[in-house]
Amino acid sequence: MSAPVTPLDVGKRIRPKVASPAPTPTDAGWQVKPPAARLDRDKLYAARLQAVRARPYLATALFALHLVESRQVPTMGVDRHWRCYVSPAFVDRTPVEDLASVWVHEVSHLLRDHHGRSDRLARDLGLNGPDDRLRMNIAADCEINDDVYGDGLVTPAGALTPERLDLPEGQLMEDYVRGFGFDLRKPGLAWLDCGSGADGVDRPWESGPDGADGLTPQERDAVRFRVAEGIRARPGSVPKSWRRWAEEAFHPPQPWRQLLGAAMRSAVSGPGAGGDYSYGRPARRSVGLPGVVLPSLRRRPPRVSVIVDTSGSVSDDELGSALLEVTAIGRAVGGRRDQVSVISCDAAARTVNALCQAADIPLIGGGGTDLRTGFAAALRTRPQPDVVVVLTDGQTPWPAVAPSCRTVVGLFRRPVRYNENNTEYRPTAPPGWARVVTIG
């Protein structure tokens, strides 16, 4: 027999049961993270295609970059092995037109070897701190952004240009690092961390030399050569800086850095050479002489005089190569163009010209050859040079006595001539006191 049903029992049976809510992640103290955004490769590839249409001569380099998705890189950067690291968030918030400009900007760092040039500049000037490398990255940006935009490429908002930083245009990275300071407190300026491909310092997000999908040194040189070919094929539509780069890529200067480095070290290490007394930093001996301030000996960049053979036996192409070598010499002395003078000489020495830009140096001549007058003009300059560099075909009389400074001779290649009627004949060669390098 069943027990009687009371009103309380009925109420219990008809009352609906409400399930207690499950604890939410917020109640449990969890932090809810939105799903990570994936790299929009379609947008990035569309921007690259727009960059190729605007700069077709850079197509080989743009397609040679290997994309790497990374959430550690702030924006978009490259390493020296031609990998391009891209932030998905940066791609999402950046218009396609701006991304196309960034593509060209980043590949320009690699084509112009800014990482190698930064390493050499840091070694020459003793710049090792992160602030110094930041200055090199900014200087490299100014060199690129000077004329890379326009004609199909927009200027990204806040991009660092020489005009925005109140710097002169048309300079190289080395010029901006050596001669100018940067004030980045101006409103509206944006700076992109372009990676080790811009300043030579490895970043935490980079794969390094042992990572996958990097280009070998031979592959990088092949890309640069193809780009230089494309620029030379359409010089009328290419900015001046790119034309200059292509000429140097096709006619790489001789290793003047090593030659002049040895010559300069020898020149400035001699007694009384390569140093000037300055009161900017008192000598340590002043401590022992109270009330007396003694100047200290300060090292200076060596002075170089370049003698260019402009006789009729030197072709126009060789004179063009000579100007490229003059530019390389200016870089070899650390960009101090005021320390370099150029003398054009055939049978007579012409006016001594200070090196401002190699393209502005008048090469006057076309007659016979006697470089002894060029040596005399170089040694008459005050102050005297520490190094004399001669660019010639070698068909000239040479000074009978070695000059008081180190001499380097760049010799244009000539076929070996001989006299079949005189078995003891030997072609004229530079004297033994000169260091000789064959050009071409």
C-alpha positions as CSV (number, residue, x, y, z in Angstrom):
1,M,0.0,0.0,0.0
2,S,1.4,3.2,-1.0
3,A,1.9,6.1,1.4
4,P,-0.5,9.1,1.1
5,V,0.5,11.9,-1.1
6,T,0.7,15.3,0.7
7,P,0.6,18.7,-0.9
8,L,4.3,19.1,0.0
9,D,5.1,16.0,-2.0
10,V,3.1,17.2,-5.0
11,G,5.0,20.5,-4.8
12,K,8.3,18.7,-4.8
13,R,7.3,16.6,-7.9
14,I,6.0,19.4,-10.0
15,R,8.8,22.0,-9.2
16,P,11.2,22.0,-12.1
17,K,14.8,21.3,-11.4
18,V,17.2,24.1,-12.6
19,A,20.7,22.9,-13.3
20,S,23.4,25.0,-11.6
21,P,25.5,27.0,-14.1
22,A,28.9,25.6,-14.8
23,P,31.9,27.8,-13.7
24,T,33.1,30.0,-16.5
25,P,36.8,30.7,-17.2
26,T,36.3,34.2,-15.9
27,D,34.9,32.9,-12.6
28,A,37.8,30.5,-12.3
29,G,40.3,33.4,-12.9
30,W,41.4,32.3,-16.3
31,Q,42.5,34.8,-19.0
32,V,40.6,34.3,-22.2
33,K,42.9,34.8,-25.3
34,P,41.3,35.5,-28.6
35,P,42.3,33.1,-31.4
36,A,45.6,34.0,-32.9
37,A,45.4,35.7,-36.3
38,R,46.9,33.8,-39.2
39,L,49.1,35.5,-41.7
40,D,47.0,36.8,-44.6
41,R,49.3,35.6,-47.4
42,D,46.9,36.5,-50.2
43,K,47.1,40.1,-49.1
44,L,50.8,40.0,-48.8
45,Y,51.3,38.4,-52.2
46,A,48.9,41.0,-53.8
47,A,51.2,43.7,-52.3
48,R,54.2,42.0,-53.7
49,L,52.6,41.8,-57.1
50,Q,51.9,45.5,-56.9
51,A,55.5,46.2,-56.0
52,V,56.7,44.2,-59.0
53,R,54.4,46.2,-61.3
54,A,55.8,49.4,-59.9
55,R,59.4,48.3,-59.9
56,P,59.8,45.5,-62.5
57,Y,63.6,45.6,-62.4
58,L,63.3,44.4,-58.7
59,A,61.1,41.4,-59.6
60,T,63.9,38.8,-59.3
61,A,64.8,40.0,-55.8
62,L,61.2,40.3,-54.6
63,F,60.4,36.8,-55.6
64,A,63.7,35.5,-54.1
65,L,62.7,36.4,-50.6
66,H,61.3,33.5,-48.5
67,L,58.4,34.4,-46.3
68,V,58.5,33.4,-42.6
69,E,55.5,34.0,-40.4
70,S,56.5,35.3,-37.0
71,R,54.7,36.9,-34.1
72,Q,58.0,38.1,-32.6
73,V,58.9,40.5,-35.3
74,P,57.2,43.9,-34.7
75,T,56.4,44.6,-38.4
76,M,58.4,43.2,-41.3
77,G,62.1,42.5,-41.4
78,V,64.8,40.6,-43.3
79,D,67.9,38.7,-42.4
80,R,71.1,38.6,-44.3
81,H,70.1,35.2,-45.7
82,W,67.2,36.6,-47.7
83,R,64.4,35.5,-45.4
84,C,61.5,37.9,-44.8
85,Y,59.9,37.7,-41.4
86,V,56.3,39.1,-41.3
87,S,54.0,39.8,-38.4
88,P,50.3,38.8,-39.1
89,A,49.0,41.7,-37.1
90,F,51.1,44.1,-39.1
91,V,49.7,42.7,-42.4
92,D,46.1,43.0,-41.1
93,R,46.3,46.6,-40.1
94,T,48.4,47.8,-43.1
95,P,46.9,48.7,-46.5
96,V,48.0,46.8,-49.6
97,E,49.6,50.0,-51.1
98,D,51.7,50.5,-48.0
99,L,52.7,46.8,-47.9
100,A,54.0,47.1,-51.5
101,S,56.3,49.9,-50.5
102,V,57.5,48.0,-47.5
103,W,58.3,45.0,-49.8
104,V,60.5,47.3,-51.9
105,H,62.1,48.9,-48.8
106,E,63.1,45.6,-47.2
107,V,64.6,44.0,-50.4
108,S,66.5,47.2,-51.0
109,H,68.4,46.6,-47.7
110,L,69.6,43.3,-49.0
111,L,70.5,44.4,-52.5
112,R,72.5,47.3,-51.2
113,D,74.4,45.1,-48.7
114,H,73.5,47.3,-45.7
115,H,74.3,44.5,-43.3
116,G,77.8,44.0,-44.7
117,R,78.4,47.8,-44.9
118,S,77.2,48.2,-41.3
119,D,79.6,45.5,-40.1
120,R,82.5,47.3,-41.8
121,L,81.4,50.7,-40.5
122,A,81.1,49.4,-37.0
123,R,84.5,47.8,-37.2
124,D,86.2,51.0,-38.6
125,L,84.5,53.3,-36.1
126,G,84.4,51.0,-33.0
127,L,80.5,51.2,-32.9
128,N,79.2,48.1,-31.0
129,G,76.3,49.3,-28.9
130,P,72.6,48.9,-29.7
131,D,72.2,52.6,-30.1
132,D,74.9,52.7,-32.7
133,R,73.3,49.9,-34.7
134,L,69.9,51.7,-34.5
135,R,71.6,54.7,-36.0
136,M,72.9,52.5,-38.9
137,N,69.4,51.1,-39.5
138,I,67.9,54.6,-39.6
139,A,70.8,55.8,-41.9
140,A,70.1,52.9,-44.2
141,D,66.4,53.8,-44.2
142,C,67.3,57.4,-45.2
143,E,69.5,56.1,-48.1
144,I,66.7,54.0,-49.4
145,N,63.7,56.2,-48.8
146,D,65.4,59.2,-50.4
147,D,64.0,58.3,-53.9
148,V,62.4,54.8,-53.6
149,Y,58.8,56.1,-53.4
150,G,56.6,57.6,-56.1
151,D,55.8,56.4,-59.6
152,G,53.4,53.7,-58.3
153,L,54.7,53.3,-54.8
154,V,53.1,55.4,-52.0
155,T,55.1,56.8,-49.1
156,P,54.0,55.0,-45.9
157,A,52.7,57.3,-43.2
158,G,55.6,58.6,-41.1
159,A,58.3,56.9,-43.1
160,L,61.8,58.1,-42.2
161,T,63.2,60.2,-45.0
162,P,66.1,62.7,-45.0
163,E,63.7,65.6,-45.5
164,R,61.7,64.6,-42.4
165,L,64.9,64.4,-40.3
166,D,66.2,67.7,-41.7
167,L,69.1,65.9,-43.5
168,P,70.5,66.5,-47.0
169,E,69.3,64.2,-49.7
170,G,71.4,61.9,-51.9
171,Q,73.8,60.7,-49.2
172,L,74.9,57.2,-48.5
173,M,74.3,55.3,-45.2
174,E,78.0,56.0,-44.2
175,D,77.5,59.7,-44.7
176,Y,74.4,59.9,-42.5
177,V,76.1,57.9,-39.7
178,R,79.3,59.9,-39.7
179,G,78.0,63.4,-40.3
180,F,74.6,63.8,-38.8
181,G,72.5,63.1,-35.7
182,F,68.9,62.0,-35.6
183,D,66.1,63.5,-33.7
184,L,63.3,60.8,-33.5
185,R,61.1,62.8,-31.1
186,K,59.3,64.5,-33.9
187,P,55.6,63.6,-34.1
188,G,54.5,61.4,-36.9
189,L,57.8,59.5,-37.4
190,A,57.7,55.8,-37.7
191,W,60.7,53.4,-37.6
192,L,60.6,49.9,-38.7
193,D,62.8,47.2,-37.2
194,C,64.2,45.9,-40.5
195,G,66.2,43.0,-39.0
196,S,69.8,42.0,-39.4
197,G,69.5,42.6,-43.2
198,A,69.6,46.3,-42.4
199,D,72.3,46.6,-39.7
200,G,74.0,43.3,-39.3
201,V,72.8,42.4,-35.8
202,D,70.9,39.1,-35.5
203,R,67.4,39.3,-34.0
204,P,65.8,36.7,-31.7
205,W,63.2,35.8,-34.3
206,E,65.7,35.0,-37.0
207,S,66.7,31.5,-38.0
208,G,70.4,32.2,-38.5
209,P,72.8,30.8,-40.9
210,D,71.8,27.2,-40.2
211,G,68.1,27.8,-40.7
212,A,66.1,26.5,-43.7
213,D,65.2,28.3,-46.9
214,G,68.1,30.8,-46.8
215,L,70.1,31.7,-50.0
216,T,73.7,30.8,-50.4
217,P,76.3,33.5,-51.1
218,Q,76.4,32.4,-54.8
219,E,72.6,32.6,-55.0
220,R,72.6,36.1,-53.5
221,D,75.2,37.3,-56.0
222,A,73.1,35.8,-58.8
223,V,70.0,37.8,-57.7
224,R,72.0,41.0,-57.5
225,F,73.4,40.5,-60.9
226,R,70.0,39.8,-62.5
227,V,68.6,43.0,-60.8
228,A,71.5,45.0,-62.1
229,E,70.9,43.7,-65.6
230,G,67.3,44.8,-65.3
231,I,68.3,48.3,-64.2
232,R,70.8,48.7,-67.0
233,A,68.2,47.6,-69.5
234,R,65.8,50.5,-68.6
235,P,68.0,53.3,-67.2
236,G,65.5,56.1,-68.1
237,S,62.9,54.9,-65.6
238,V,65.3,54.1,-62.7
239,P,66.2,56.5,-59.9
240,K,69.8,57.8,-59.8
241,S,70.8,55.8,-56.7
242,W,69.7,52.5,-58.3
243,R,71.6,53.3,-61.5
244,R,74.7,54.0,-59.4
245,W,74.3,50.8,-57.6
246,A,73.9,48.8,-60.8
247,E,77.1,50.3,-62.3
248,E,79.0,49.2,-59.2
249,A,77.4,45.8,-59.3
250,F,78.6,45.3,-62.9
251,H,82.0,46.8,-62.3
252,P,82.9,46.0,-58.7
253,P,85.8,48.1,-57.5
254,Q,89.1,46.4,-56.9
255,P,90.0,45.5,-53.3
256,W,91.2,48.9,-52.4
257,R,90.0,48.4,-48.9
258,Q,92.7,45.8,-48.2
259,L,95.4,47.6,-50.2
260,L,94.7,51.1,-48.9
261,G,94.2,49.7,-45.4
262,A,97.8,48.3,-45.4
263,A,99.2,51.4,-47.0
264,M,97.4,53.7,-44.6
265,R,98.4,51.8,-41.5
266,S,102.0,52.0,-42.8
267,A,101.7,55.7,-43.5
268,V,100.1,56.8,-40.3
269,S,102.3,54.7,-38.1
270,G,105.4,56.6,-39.3
271,P,106.9,59.3,-37.0
272,G,105.1,62.6,-37.4
273,A,102.4,61.2,-39.8
274,G,98.8,60.5,-39.2
275,G,98.4,62.6,-36.1
276,D,97.6,66.2,-35.1
277,Y,97.8,67.7,-31.6
278,S,94.5,68.8,-30.1
279,Y,93.5,70.5,-26.9
280,G,90.1,68.9,-27.1
281,R,91.4,66.1,-24.9
282,P,94.4,67.0,-22.7
283,A,97.4,64.8,-22.6
284,R,97.9,62.5,-19.6
285,R,101.1,64.2,-18.9
286,S,99.2,67.3,-17.8
287,V,98.5,65.6,-14.5
288,G,102.2,65.9,-13.5
289,L,102.2,69.6,-14.4
290,P,99.6,71.5,-12.3
291,G,98.3,74.6,-14.1
292,V,99.6,73.5,-17.5
293,V,97.4,71.9,-20.2
294,L,99.2,69.9,-22.8
295,P,97.7,68.9,-26.1
296,S,97.3,65.2,-26.9
297,L,98.1,63.5,-30.2
298,R,94.9,62.6,-32.1
299,R,94.8,60.2,-34.9
300,R,93.2,61.4,-38.1
301,P,92.1,59.7,-41.3
302,P,94.9,59.4,-43.9
303,R,95.1,61.9,-46.7
304,V,94.9,60.3,-50.2
305,S,95.9,61.8,-53.6
306,V,94.5,60.0,-56.6
307,I,96.3,60.5,-60.0
308,V,94.1,59.5,-62.9
309,D,95.9,58.9,-66.3
310,T,93.9,60.8,-68.9
311,S,96.2,60.3,-71.8
312,G,95.0,59.3,-75.3
313,S,95.8,55.6,-74.7
314,V,93.2,55.3,-71.9
315,S,89.7,54.6,-73.2
316,D,86.5,56.2,-72.0
317,D,85.4,52.9,-70.4
318,E,88.6,52.8,-68.4
319,L,88.1,56.4,-67.2
320,G,84.6,55.4,-66.1
321,S,86.2,52.5,-64.1
322,A,88.6,55.0,-62.6
323,L,85.8,57.1,-61.3
324,L,84.3,54.0,-59.7
325,E,87.6,53.3,-58.1
326,V,87.8,56.9,-56.8
327,T,84.4,56.4,-55.2
328,A,85.6,53.2,-53.6
329,I,88.7,55.0,-52.3
330,G,86.5,57.6,-50.7
331,R,84.6,54.8,-48.9
332,A,87.9,53.1,-47.9
333,V,88.9,56.2,-45.9
334,G,85.6,56.0,-44.0
335,G,83.6,58.4,-46.2
336,R,85.9,61.4,-45.4
337,R,85.9,62.9,-48.9
338,D,87.6,66.0,-47.7
339,Q,90.7,63.7,-47.2
340,V,90.8,62.7,-50.9
341,S,92.0,64.8,-53.8
342,V,92.0,63.9,-57.5
343,I,94.5,64.9,-60.2
344,S,93.9,64.3,-63.9
345,C,97.2,63.9,-65.7
346,D,98.4,63.2,-69.2
347,A,101.7,64.9,-70.1
348,A,100.9,67.6,-67.6
349,A,99.2,67.6,-64.3
350,R,95.9,69.4,-64.1
351,T,94.1,71.2,-61.2
352,V,93.9,69.3,-57.9
353,N,90.2,68.7,-57.3
354,A,88.7,67.9,-53.9
355,L,86.5,64.8,-53.9
356,C,82.8,65.8,-53.6
357,Q,81.2,63.4,-55.9
358,A,83.0,61.2,-58.4
359,A,80.6,62.2,-61.1
360,D,81.5,65.9,-60.8
361,I,85.3,65.4,-61.2
362,P,86.5,66.8,-64.6
363,L,89.0,64.4,-66.3
364,I,90.9,66.5,-68.7
365,G,93.6,65.2,-71.0
366,G,94.0,63.2,-74.2
367,G,97.6,63.9,-75.0
368,G,100.8,62.0,-74.1
369,T,101.6,60.5,-70.8
370,D,104.1,61.6,-68.1
371,L,102.8,60.8,-64.7
372,R,105.9,62.3,-63.1
373,T,104.1,65.7,-63.3
374,G,101.2,64.1,-61.4
375,F,103.4,62.9,-58.6
376,A,105.0,66.3,-58.4
377,A,101.6,68.0,-58.2
378,A,100.4,65.6,-55.5
379,L,103.5,66.1,-53.4
380,R,103.2,69.9,-53.6
381,T,99.8,69.9,-52.0
382,R,99.6,71.1,-48.4
383,P,99.2,69.2,-46.2
384,Q,101.0,66.4,-48.1
385,P,99.2,63.1,-48.7
386,D,99.9,60.0,-46.7
387,V,99.1,57.7,-49.7
388,V,99.3,58.3,-53.5
389,V,97.0,56.1,-55.7
390,V,97.7,56.0,-59.4
391,L,95.2,54.7,-62.0
392,T,97.0,54.2,-65.3
393,D,97.7,51.9,-68.2
394,G,101.3,51.9,-67.3
395,Q,102.6,53.5,-70.5
396,T,104.4,56.3,-68.7
397,P,107.8,57.3,-67.3
398,W,107.9,56.9,-63.5
399,P,109.7,59.0,-60.9
400,A,113.3,57.9,-60.5
401,V,113.1,58.2,-56.7
402,A,110.3,56.8,-54.6
403,P,108.0,59.4,-53.1
404,S,108.0,60.1,-49.4
405,C,104.6,58.4,-49.0
406,R,103.1,54.9,-49.8
407,T,102.1,54.4,-53.4
408,V,99.5,52.1,-54.9
409,V,99.1,51.6,-58.6
410,G,95.9,50.4,-60.3
411,L,97.0,49.1,-63.6
412,F,94.5,48.9,-66.5
413,R,94.9,45.5,-68.2
414,R,96.9,45.6,-71.4
415,P,97.9,42.8,-73.8
416,V,101.6,41.8,-73.3
417,R,103.7,43.3,-76.0
418,Y,107.1,42.0,-77.1
419,N,109.8,42.9,-79.6
420,E,110.7,39.8,-81.7
421,N,114.0,41.5,-82.8
422,N,115.1,42.0,-79.2
423,T,114.8,38.9,-77.0
424,E,115.8,40.9,-74.0
425,Y,112.9,43.4,-74.4
426,R,110.7,43.8,-71.4
427,P,107.5,46.0,-71.3
428,T,107.5,49.0,-69.0
429,A,106.3,48.1,-65.5
430,P,105.7,50.2,-62.5
431,P,108.7,50.5,-60.1
432,G,109.3,48.1,-57.3
433,W,108.4,50.7,-54.6
434,A,104.8,50.7,-55.7
435,R,102.1,48.2,-54.8
436,V,100.4,47.1,-58.1
437,V,96.9,45.8,-58.6
438,T,95.5,45.0,-62.1
439,I,92.1,46.5,-62.9
440,G,89.7,44.7,-65.2
